[in-house]
C-alpha cells in the first residue's frame, strides 16, 4: 500500500473527514425493507405506529445488506438476550437513544448517517463526530482500566503494521448498535481496526465481545469514504436542542405533577 498518504514518521495518515455509505445504522444484520421501525397490529398485517404513519415513505425503512462478517451475518445472542433485543425493536420509538440525541457510543458513532473527522499527529489521535457533538481522545499509551463507564468509553490505540487498532472499554449499557434494537451490556468491549486501502478509502472493522449477551465475539466491517467536496468542513449536528420538546415538554409549567415521568 505504498500509494497511501503517510505521516512524517511513515505511519498511514488518516487525517480528514470520513463517512460510511451503508444502512448499517438501520440494522447491522441483513433485513428486508418495511413500512416503519415502529409497527402496531393492524386488521390483517402490522401497520406503522400512529406516531410515524404520516411520514409515509420518509418513515419507511430500506433494506439492509448486513455488515457482520461472522456467525453467518447475525449477532450470536444468547436466547434471553435475543428476546430483549426483540422487545427493544418493538419499542423503538421509546427506547432508541439516537432519538433522544444521546451520544451514540462505539462503534455506532462510526456508521451513523453523519460524517466524522480524524485529527492525527505523531503524538495524538482524536475523533470528532457530527452527531451530538461526540468526541473521542484515543490514548496512545495504555491508560489502564477506565475509571468510570461513559457514553463513548475509553479508547487506547496502537499500530499493528499499517493498521491502527483501538481497544474501547468502559462503555455504558445505554447505547444501542442500530435502530433495530441491537444492544450491549456494561461488560461489552470493542476492538476497532482502521486500515487505509487508498488515499480516499479506509477499511473499518470492529469486533464486539460481551459475555453477558453473546455466545461468542462478532465482527462488523465496512469502508469509510473521504468527503471530497471543496472546502468541506465537519457539520455540527448538536441535536440536544431539537429534542427538548420530546424529552422535557411534559414538564412545562401548568402540567399536572402526577403525569411527570422522567424521559430516560
SETI-426697 format. One line per field, with one value per atom (N, C-alpha, C): x negated, y negated, z; residue number from 1. Coordinates in steps of 0.001 Angstrom, whole numbers. Layout:
BEGIN
c1 = (X:...)
c2 = (Y:...)
c3 = (Z:...)
resi = (NUM:...)
//
This chain:
BEGIN
c1 = (-832:0:-869:-1857:-2791:-2129:-943:-302:507:672:1482:713:1430:737:140:-1016:-1705:-2152:-2242:-2756:-4278:-4906:-6370:-7069:-6409:-7027:-6774:-6088:-5847:-4535:-3817:-2529:-1460:-441:642:1273:1657:2213:3733:4439:5899:6569:5794:6386:7416:8585:9617:11002:11987:13395:13897:14521:14908:16384:16946:18357:18627:19481:19903:21086:21116:22248:22910:23769:24485:25682:26510:27658:27367:26093:25718:26426:26666:27327:28776:29391:30740:30723:29784:29706:28353:27581:26305:26498:27623:27919:28658:28620:29410:30898:31610:33036:33756:34980:35822:36385:36802:37448:38784:39210:40518:41109:42363:43110:42603:42090:41619:40853:40052:39391:40384:41349:42324:43643:44012:45228:46211:47493:48547:49465:50214:51118:52173:52434:53486:54593:55572:56679:56201:55204:54717:53213:52443:50992:50571:49378:48907:48836:49102:49087:48211:47745:46923:47659:46915:47490:48058:49092:49703:48694:47657:46673:45866:45790:44958:45731:46997:47733:47794:47887:47993:46701:45586:44315:44226:45114:45148:43812:43358:42113:40895:40977:39853:39642:40715:40611:40381:40403:40174:38694:38410:37053:36538:35464:34900:34237:33973:33327:31909:31450:30069:29363:28212:27453:26760:26485:25781:24286:23656:22216:21458:22127:21489:20775:19501:18689:18513:19114:19007:20397:20460:21723:22800:22409:23348:24084:23483:24061:25002:25103:26032:25314:25885:25308:25599:24588:24790:25352:26601:27250:27503:27403:27970:29493:30241:31697:32399:32058:32741:32360:31135:30713:31404:31614:32332:33765:34385:35745:35777:34747:34672:34472:33640:33452:34768:35540:36819:37786:37736:38582:38134:36813:36297:36826:36788:37209:38673:39503:40930:41202:40256:40424:39401:39067:38023:38238:39459:39708:39371:39611:39376:37960:37258:36003:34734:34806:33574:32922:31693:31050:30740:30673:30445:31581:32809:33967:33851:33258:33134:31850:31067:29799:28783:28839:27779:26548:25364:24165:24190:23734:24026:23176:22058:21196:20394:19617:18743:19202:19380:18967:20032:21228:22320:21971:21145:20776:20158:19505:18805:19767:20876:21740:23105:23266:24427:24383:25517:25505:25013:23874:23253:21738:21031:19581:18870:17591:16747:15352:14578:13250:12182:11104:9951:8841:8296:7144:5994:4933:3836:2498:1663:283:-583:-1883:-2744:-2533:-1764:-1562:-91:829:2251:3103:4281:5285:6633:7374:8609:9692:10907:12025:13170:13666:14815:15967:17130:18304:19314:19976:21002:22181:22607:23821:23587:24407:24458:23158:22261:21006:20109:20279:19486:18030:17123:15689:15026:13842:13029:11561:10919:9476:8880:8147:7589:6209:6086:4794:3797:2574:1534:607:834:193:1293:1137:2183:2532:3777:4152:4631:4672:5194:6712:7302:8758:9458:10572:11351:11836:11659:12066:13569:14325:15783:16351:17497:18150:18755:18747:19258:19860:20533:21211:20248:19090:18130:16988:16965:15963:14564:13608:12189:11491:10703:10069:8549:7943:6482:6054:5183:4801:3332:3041:1658:1610:392:217:-138:508:100:-249:-1522:-1911:-1270:-518:171:1611:2021:3378:3367:4270:4406:5495:5123:6023:6430:7714:8222:9040:8644:9390:10261:11558:12521:13173:13130:13730:14444:15042:15728:16932:17677:18871:20116:20972:22210:23164:24136:25042:26272:26279:27462:27400:26275:26209:26623:27179:27533:26537:26576:25731:26422:27760:28508:29937:30772:32179:33032:32434:33173:33191:32739:32808:31608:30590:29396:28642:28279:27839:26639:26123:24937:25210:24314:24329:23102:22998:21853:20543:20630:19420:18827:19475:19031:17704:16883:15670:15654:14963:14890:13425:13022:11687:11851:11431:11561:10246:10350:9184:9425:8526:8584:7423:7726:6693:6924:5973:6123:5923:6925:6882:6255:6680:6091:6297:5966:5993:7348:8425:9767:10645:10078:10859:10122:10841:10324:11236:10661:11460:11558:12796:13058:13617:13077:13595:13749:14741:14933:15404:14706:15070:15632:16837:17543:17507:17117:17155:18055:18937:19878:20402:19677:20071:21430:21930:23234:24372:24180:25264:25021:23745:23452:22676:22859:22177:20732:20389:19030:18855:17604:17396:17935:18235:18692:18094:17999:17255:18089:17986:18577:17449:17730:16726:17402:16794:17352:16293:16382:15446:15879:14887:15100:14608:15379:15014:14707:13643:13274:14265:14691:15518:14622:14921:14032:14538:15678:16166:15157:15009:14070:14486:13548:13764:14785:14948:15914:15420:16288:15984:16954:16511:17374:18597:19807:21007:21307:21813:22165:23660:24002:25407:25599:25572:25762:27265:27816:29262:30000:29316:29996:31149:30896:31944:33137:32930:34012:34923:34515:35330:35824:35710:36149:37642:38442:39883:40185:39494:39697:39359:38221:37742:38373:38584:38940:40255:40956:42207:43236:43156:44121:43937:42793:42528:42901:43593:43992:44885:44723:45490:46977:47653:49084:49486:48515:48833:49008:49919:50125:48871:48484:47286:47343:48523:48618:48342:48399:48141:46676:45853:44468:43613:43100:42225:40931:39800:38524:38424:37853:37849:36700:35955:34854:34588)
c2 = (1199:0:-1253:-1268:-2378:-3672:-3582:-4774:-5532:-5009:-5689:-6860:-7905:-9040:-8630:-9192:-8815:-10055:-9876:-10910:-10979:-12027:-12106:-10899:-10236:-9063:-7780:-7874:-6709:-6010:-6379:-5750:-6279:-5472:-5966:-7233:-8137:-9431:-9383:-9309:-9224:-10595:-11653:-12979:-13223:-13729:-14036:-13802:-14062:-13864:-12643:-11732:-10431:-10175:-9268:-8906:-7531:-6788:-5467:-5634:-4826:-4815:-3440:-3257:-1991:-2222:-1193:-1257:-560:-506:195:-381:-1688:-2268:-1815:-1408:-853:539:1369:2737:3311:3787:4412:5756:6391:7681:7467:8443:8306:8257:7372:7213:6691:7146:6679:5299:4543:3249:3454:2427:2493:1102:1042:-219:-1241:-772:-1689:-891:-1587:-911:-520:-1395:-1158:-716:547:1125:1494:1486:1910:2884:3725:4662:3935:4460:3927:4947:4657:5589:6909:6834:8049:8239:7165:7211:6027:6059:4896:3643:2505:1219:249:-852:-1829:-2403:-2664:-3256:-4635:-5066:-6370:-7517:-7413:-8491:-8690:-7665:-7773:-7552:-7187:-6831:-7989:-9238:-10391:-10653:-10036:-10251:-9471:-8490:-7755:-7137:-7385:-6791:-7300:-8514:-9043:-8224:-7720:-6911:-5437:-5043:-3641:-3290:-1982:-1502:-751:-1216:-489:801:1669:2948:2715:3622:3618:4857:4656:5783:6552:5882:6500:6258:6043:5748:6676:7699:8628:9711:9926:10866:12206:12387:13632:14210:15454:16079:15960:16164:16122:14794:13734:12413:11963:12746:12407:12328:11565:11407:12663:13278:14540:14324:13872:13624:14913:14828:15862:15743:16833:16780:15654:15463:14427:13025:12875:11579:11287:12323:12141:11694:12241:11830:10356:9903:8488:7613:8085:7332:7161:8230:8163:7211:7198:6253:4821:4610:3279:2835:3737:3425:3011:3687:3375:2030:1571:309:-726:-719:-1568:-3043:-3542:-4968:-5429:-4598:-4991:-4700:-3782:-3292:-3640:-3858:-4092:-5389:-5318:-6540:-7555:-7135:-8096:-9104:-8659:-9532:-10659:-10366:-11355:-12166:-11959:-12665:-12336:-11139:-10708:-10358:-10502:-10173:-8707:-8387:-7081:-5920:-6161:-5049:-4528:-3486:-2861:-1419:-950:-1567:-2388:-2546:-3181:-4579:-5301:-6650:-6651:-5562:-5486:-5416:-4667:-4436:-5105:-6043:-6916:-7664:-8114:-8818:-10257:-10417:-11716:-11545:-12560:-12442:-12608:-12255:-12482:-12823:-13458:-13928:-13338:-12865:-12343:-13384:-13667:-14541:-13673:-13587:-12685:-13415:-13161:-13625:-12491:-12744:-11681:-11452:-12350:-12219:-12220:-12247:-12310:-11705:-11194:-10672:-11027:-11884:-12436:-12338:-11962:-11832:-12723:-13577:-14433:-14002:-13803:-13336:-14469:-14491:-15496:-15303:-14055:-13771:-14038:-14894:-15154:-15739:-16194:-16750:-15746:-14465:-13422:-13499:-13162:-13168:-11974:-11610:-10562:-10974:-10934:-11097:-9703:-9243:-7905:-7964:-7359:-7327:-6492:-6977:-6241:-5489:-5643:-4834:-4226:-2970:-2250:-2987:-3489:-4224:-3334:-2027:-1127:-1064:-532:-364:-1713:-1782:-3025:-3365:-4607:-4957:-4940:-5150:-5173:-4865:-4200:-3947:-5240:-5390:-6604:-6269:-7258:-7038:-6601:-7252:-6953:-6060:-5719:-4801:-5392:-4527:-4895:-4164:-4893:-4329:-4337:-3203:-3060:-2528:-3260:-2894:-2560:-1646:-1259:-717:-578:-163:1313:1980:3318:3196:2948:2640:1341:1346:155:56:954:926:270:-709:-1349:-616:-39:759:-61:-83:-837:100:231:1016:69:359:-511:236:-357:240:-860:-483:-1475:-2089:-1282:-1767:-1488:-2492:-2264:-1405:-813:124:-554:-1872:-2574:-2872:-2551:-2780:-1529:-1734:-639:-592:506:638:153:69:-335:-636:-930:-1235:19:1174:2436:3054:2313:2805:3596:3746:4481:3664:4302:3561:4220:3580:4046:4089:4754:4696:3917:3721:2979:3767:5047:5857:5766:5054:5062:4324:4860:4183:4225:3269:3167:3025:3789:3635:3205:1983:1425:1576:1684:1719:800:-164:-1114:-800:-421:-82:-895:-1728:-2568:-1743:-1745:-987:-1830:-3083:-4039:-5429:-6431:-7799:-8190:-7663:-8117:-7033:-5885:-4778:-4133:-3922:-3199:-2012:-832:334:358:360:303:1637:2154:3362:3111:3736:3654:5015:5532:6805:6526:7034:6792:8058:7907:9002:8599:9492:9207:10533:11150:12479:12507:11359:11327:11571:11130:11189:12163:12396:13144:14422:15404:16686:16643:15644:15518:14094:13653:12335:12295:11114:10943:9661:9621:8558:7917:6598:5860:5273:5045:4493:3633:2494:1588:571:25:-1024:-2396:-3228:-4640:-5426:-6423:-7197:-8644:-9163:-10550:-11493:-12542:-13583:-14485:-14585:-15243:-16608:-17064:-18366:-19466:-20416:-21507:-22325:-22594:-23397:-22778:-21443:-20788:-20828:-21223:-21254:-20342:-19814:-18928:-19698:-19310:-19999:-19598:-20529:-20247:-19965:-18775:-18410:-18188:-19302:-19237:-19225:-18028:-17853:-17958:-18218:-18284:-19283:-20455:-21478:-21054:-20093:-19653:-18625:-18095:-17082:-17570:-18856:-19384:-19142:-19342:-19134:-17666:-16767:-15337:-14940:-15417:-14975:-15734:-17036:-17858:-18622:-18446:-19153:-18853:-17649:-17251:-18024:-18683:-19433:-20908:-21254:-22638:-23115:-24366:-24942:-24755:-24273:-24069:-22625:-21757:-20348:-19689:-18722:-18056:-17309:-17458:-16833:-15329:-14737:-13276:-12681:-13478:-12976:-13117:-13702:-13948:-12709:-12132:-10967:-11302:-10981:-11288:-10555:-11215:-10643:-9650:-9279:-8333:-7576)
c3 = (0:0:0:-894:-942:-1404:-2025:-2577:-1540:-344:658:1245:1692:2317:3657:3979:5215:5983:7294:8175:8047:8582:8530:9148:10129:10749:9969:8812:7971:8216:9277:9559:8588:8273:7417:7991:7106:7505:7356:8499:8495:8618:8638:8773:7674:8080:7103:7658:6827:7190:6434:7161:6624:6868:6073:6256:5663:6334:5851:4903:3844:2912:2983:3965:4103:5012:5150:6055:7378:7756:8986:10209:10234:11396:11514:10398:10466:11080:10611:11109:10708:11668:11352:10660:10908:10304:8976:8059:6836:7154:6477:6770:5534:5349:4246:4555:3528:3799:4512:5234:5891:6002:6410:6381:7382:8527:9568:10608:11398:12504:13583:13808:14871:14252:14482:13907:15016:14669:15592:14852:15574:14903:14073:12864:12015:11843:10996:10786:10191:9316:8659:8854:8756:8930:9794:10362:11135:10265:10882:10187:10976:10339:11062:12268:13332:14536:14225:14943:14657:14671:15505:15611:14329:13470:12268:10970:11047:9837:8851:9332:8430:7666:8075:7389:6086:5906:4653:4299:3066:2589:3361:3908:4685:5948:6528:7734:7465:6184:5845:5995:6056:6322:5100:4480:3340:3785:2846:3156:3666:4511:4995:4463:3856:3334:4444:5547:6663:6571:7708:7731:8680:9200:10125:9324:9609:8830:9530:10692:11449:11694:12142:12551:11471:10207:9085:8966:9477:9307:10407:11488:12559:13902:14813:16144:16961:17565:18297:19710:19762:21047:21818:23141:23988:23911:24140:23941:24694:25970:26742:26256:25768:25233:23902:23092:21832:22091:23114:23457:23855:24566:24943:23715:22771:21538:20790:20708:20013:20711:22038:22787:22534:22498:22159:20806:19843:18479:18452:19198:19227:19903:20725:21453:20999:19712:19162:19473:19304:19494:20903:21874:23260:23734:23062:23638:22877:21577:20828:21303:21842:22347:21259:19999:18913:18837:19081:19011:20031:21181:22253:22157:21101:20898:21985:22527:23427:22588:23154:22392:21983:20770:20165:20622:21297:21678:20503:20782:19786:19588:18371:17111:16401:16978:16244:15748:16494:16064:14676:14318:13036:11861:11997:10838:10943:11875:11781:10442:9936:8641:8774:9433:9651:9509:9023:8895:10234:10254:11426:10944:11801:11407:12313:11680:12414:12386:13574:13724:14240:13468:13794:13737:14727:14697:15230:15365:15886:17371:18025:19467:19882:18913:19269:18164:18564:17630:18235:17555:18098:17034:17442:16503:16975:16081:16357:15463:16053:15325:15161:14031:13792:14746:14936:15720:17207:17771:19214:19769:18893:19371:20073:19764:20424:19981:20890:20589:21275:20745:21357:21309:22439:22501:22647:21644:21663:22316:23482:24167:23362:23255:22543:23497:24785:25815:26664:27033:27755:29047:29177:30381:31527:31280:32298:32262:33296:33354:33359:32638:32618:34016:34468:35845:36039:34939:35027:33652:33600:32317:31781:30464:29835:28474:27873:26606:25510:25422:24354:24825:26098:26603:26616:26910:26903:25773:24972:23786:23920:23603:23612:22250:21559:20203:20058:19134:18843:17422:16883:15498:15402:14449:14011:12535:12244:10870:10446:9333:8851:9347:10222:10777:12150:12334:13641:14417:15550:16371:17591:17896:19040:19917:21175:22150:22968:22980:23638:24796:25968:27157:27940:29055:29874:29202:28431:27731:28570:28728:29471:28644:29315:28648:28054:27958:27458:25965:25306:23867:23107:21912:21020:19867:19115:17932:16665:16679:15485:15885:14892:15154:15294:15112:15160:16551:17552:18927:19384:18534:18956:20001:21092:22271:22933:23959:24679:26174:26892:28352:28819:30114:30650:30521:30181:30015:28613:27714:26318:26140:25244:24791:23268:22665:21211:20801:19806:19220:17771:17481:16136:15381:14045:13174:11981:11826:10718:9779:8536:7558:6291:5924:4737:3471:2609:1354:251:165:-764:-177:-935:-410:156:-405:-42:578:942:1496:2661:3730:4896:5147:5338:5717:7241:7722:9157:9629:10713:11349:12842:13426:14873:15377:16363:16989:18377:18618:19876:20717:21961:22931:24084:24477:25562:26098:27026:27509:28191:28587:29229:28240:26976:25985:24843:24474:23253:23564:22713:22906:22433:21610:21093:20562:20354:19749:18316:17830:16452:15873:14538:13868:12771:12672:11557:10706:9427:8528:7473:7172:6165:5754:4547:4142:4648:4947:5243:4041:3609:2430:2815:2229:2479:1803:2504:1901:1061:-218:-1166:-1639:-1104:-1545:-1208:-2092:-1869:-646:223:1436:2383:2314:3190:4635:5546:6969:7705:8844:9610:10102:9668:10150:11584:12346:13727:13833:14281:14494:15986:16722:18170:18433:18415:18316:19641:20731:22026:21983:21405:21370:20521:19611:18737:19412:20550:21232:22590:22848:24142:24369:23333:23493:23764:23039:23251:24680:25163:26473:27631:27446:28599:28441:27321:27123:28196:28737:29776:31075:31232:32454:32328:31230:31019:32164:32535:33638:33403:34427:34349:34141:33768:33588:34956:35074:36375:36827:38085:38598:38510:38693:38705:37341:36275:34921:34514:35385:35031:35295:34245:34328:33607:34223:33590:32250:31232:29891:29638:30648:30455:31751)
resi = (1:1:1:2:2:2:3:3:3:4:4:4:5:5:5:6:6:6:7:7:7:8:8:8:9:9:9:10:10:10:11:11:11:12:12:12:13:13:13:14:14:14:15:15:15:16:16:16:17:17:17:18:18:18:19:19:19:20:20:20:21:21:21:22:22:22:23:23:23:24:24:24:25:25:25:26:26:26:27:27:27:28:28:28:29:29:29:30:30:30:31:31:31:32:32:32:33:33:33:34:34:34:35:35:35:36:36:36:37:37:37:38:38:38:39:39:39:40:40:40:41:41:41:42:42:42:43:43:43:44:44:44:45:45:45:46:46:46:47:47:47:48:48:48:49:49:49:50:50:50:51:51:51:52:52:52:53:53:53:54:54:54:55:55:55:56:56:56:57:57:57:58:58:58:59:59:59:60:60:60:61:61:61:62:62:62:63:63:63:64:64:64:65:65:65:66:66:66:67:67:67:68:68:68:69:69:69:70:70:70:71:71:71:72:72:72:73:73:73:74:74:74:75:75:75:76:76:76:77:77:77:78:78:78:79:79:79:80:80:80:81:81:81:82:82:82:83:83:83:84:84:84:85:85:85:86:86:86:87:87:87:88:88:88:89:89:89:90:90:90:91:91:91:92:92:92:93:93:93:94:94:94:95:95:95:96:96:96:97:97:97:98:98:98:99:99:99:100:100:100:101:101:101:102:102:102:103:103:103:104:104:104:105:105:105:106:106:106:107:107:107:108:108:108:109:109:109:110:110:110:111:111:111:112:112:112:113:113:113:114:114:114:115:115:115:116:116:116:117:117:117:118:118:118:119:119:119:120:120:120:121:121:121:122:122:122:123:123:123:124:124:124:125:125:125:126:126:126:127:127:127:128:128:128:129:129:129:130:130:130:131:131:131:132:132:132:133:133:133:134:134:134:135:135:135:136:136:136:137:137:137:138:138:138:139:139:139:140:140:140:141:141:141:142:142:142:143:143:143:144:144:144:145:145:145:146:146:146:147:147:147:148:148:148:149:149:149:150:150:150:151:151:151:152:152:152:153:153:153:154:154:154:155:155:155:156:156:156:157:157:157:158:158:158:159:159:159:160:160:160:161:161:161:162:162:162:163:163:163:164:164:164:165:165:165:166:166:166:167:167:167:168:168:168:169:169:169:170:170:170:171:171:171:172:172:172:173:173:173:174:174:174:175:175:175:176:176:176:177:177:177:178:178:178:179:179:179:180:180:180:181:181:181:182:182:182:183:183:183:184:184:184:185:185:185:186:186:186:187:187:187:188:188:188:189:189:189:190:190:190:191:191:191:192:192:192:193:193:193:194:194:194:195:195:195:196:196:196:197:197:197:198:198:198:199:199:199:200:200:200:201:201:201:202:202:202:203:203:203:204:204:204:205:205:205:206:206:206:207:207:207:208:208:208:209:209:209:210:210:210:211:211:211:212:212:212:213:213:213:214:214:214:215:215:215:216:216:216:217:217:217:218:218:218:219:219:219:220:220:220:221:221:221:222:222:222:223:223:223:224:224:224:225:225:225:226:226:226:227:227:227:228:228:228:229:229:229:230:230:230:231:231:231:232:232:232:233:233:233:234:234:234:235:235:235:236:236:236:237:237:237:238:238:238:239:239:239:240:240:240:241:241:241:242:242:242:243:243:243:244:244:244:245:245:245:246:246:246:247:247:247:248:248:248:249:249:249:250:250:250:251:251:251:252:252:252:253:253:253:254:254:254:255:255:255:256:256:256:257:257:257:258:258:258:259:259:259:260:260:260:261:261:261:262:262:262:263:263:263:264:264:264)
//
